[in-house]
Amino acid sequence: MPKRPLILTLFGWFLILGGAVGFVFHFPAHRPPFHSDDFLPDLFELILIVAGVFILRGRNWARWLALAWIAFHVALSFFHSLREVAVHTLILLAFAWILFRPTSRAWFQARAAFPQR
């Protein structure tokens, strides 16, 4: 079984760290009064943490989750500036390149062929 590419290790930890920092930053306790939609940003940050953890574990669905997460941000950017759309689109392309390059694809396929408990 091939060794996990370094770029995937760094990327997985980057997602975990980014999700954790975003979770703390968006946590509703920092901005009273509370509203029912205050927890949505935290939910999306938790999704990012889950994607990072399971990318490190070699789960194929996690790379799709990470890609969907950033694609959602691209879609949200259309309600803001064109510059924000461009930046999020570049980040989406970087995510896709990292997660679907041949060495990454081979590692995920090998992990699927020999699942761990």
C-alpha positions in Angstrom: 0.0 0.0 0.0 1.4 3.4 -0.9 2.4 5.9 1.7 0.2 8.9 2.2 1.5 11.8 0.1 3.0 14.7 2.2 0.7 17.2 0.5 -2.4 15.3 1.7 -1.0 15.1 5.3 -0.4 18.9 5.3 -3.8 19.5 3.6 -5.7 17.4 6.1 -4.1 19.2 9.0 -4.7 22.5 7.3 -8.4 21.7 7.1 -8.5 20.6 10.8 -6.7 23.8 11.9 -8.7 26.1 9.7 -12.0 24.5 10.9 -10.9 24.8 14.6 -9.9 28.4 14.2 -13.1 29.2 12.3 -15.2 27.4 14.9 -13.7 29.5 17.7 -14.1 32.7 15.7 -17.7 32.1 14.7 -18.8 30.6 18.0 -22.1 32.4 19.0 -21.0 33.0 22.6 -18.9 35.8 21.2 -21.9 37.7 19.9 -25.1 37.9 22.0 -28.0 38.1 21.5 -28.4 34.6 20.1 -30.4 33.7 17.0 -31.3 30.3 15.6 -29.0 30.7 12.6 -25.9 31.6 14.7 -24.9 28.0 14.7 -24.7 27.6 10.9 -21.2 28.9 10.5 -20.1 26.6 13.3 -21.7 23.6 11.6 -19.8 24.4 8.4 -16.5 24.7 10.4 -17.2 21.3 12.0 -17.8 19.8 8.5 -14.3 21.1 7.6 -12.8 19.5 10.6 -14.5 16.2 9.8 -13.3 16.4 6.2 -9.7 17.0 7.4 -9.7 14.1 9.9 -11.1 11.6 7.4 -8.8 12.8 4.6 -6.0 11.8 6.9 -7.6 8.4 7.4 -7.9 7.9 3.7 -11.7 8.0 3.2 -12.6 8.9 -0.3 -15.9 10.6 0.7 -13.9 13.1 2.8 -12.2 14.5 -0.2 -15.5 15.0 -1.9 -16.8 16.6 1.3 -13.9 19.1 1.3 -14.5 19.9 -2.3 -18.2 20.4 -1.7 -17.4 22.6 1.2 -15.3 25.0 -0.8 -17.8 24.9 -3.8 -20.5 26.0 -1.4 -18.2 29.0 -0.5 -17.8 29.8 -4.1 -21.6 29.8 -4.5 -22.0 32.1 -1.4 -19.4 34.4 -2.9 -21.8 35.3 -5.7 -23.8 37.3 -3.1 -20.6 39.4 -2.4 -18.0 40.8 -4.6 -16.5 39.6 -7.9 -13.1 39.6 -6.1 -14.4 37.1 -3.5 -15.8 34.9 -6.2 -12.4 34.9 -7.9 -10.5 34.1 -4.7 -12.8 31.3 -3.7 -12.7 29.9 -7.2 -8.8 29.8 -7.0 -9.1 28.0 -3.7 -11.5 25.5 -5.2 -9.1 24.8 -8.0 -6.2 24.3 -5.4 -8.4 21.9 -3.4 -9.2 20.0 -6.6 -5.6 19.8 -7.6 -4.4 18.6 -4.2 -7.2 16.0 -3.7 -7.4 14.6 -7.3 -3.8 14.6 -8.4 -2.5 11.1 -9.5 -0.6 10.4 -6.2 -3.6 11.4 -4.1 -6.0 9.4 -6.2 -3.8 6.3 -6.0 -3.5 6.6 -2.2 -7.3 7.0 -1.7 -7.9 4.0 -4.0 -5.4 1.9 -2.2 -7.0 2.7 1.1 -10.4 1.8 -0.3 -9.0 -1.6 -1.5 -7.5 -2.4 1.9 -9.7 -0.8 4.5 -8.5 -0.5 8.1 -10.7 -0.9 11.1 
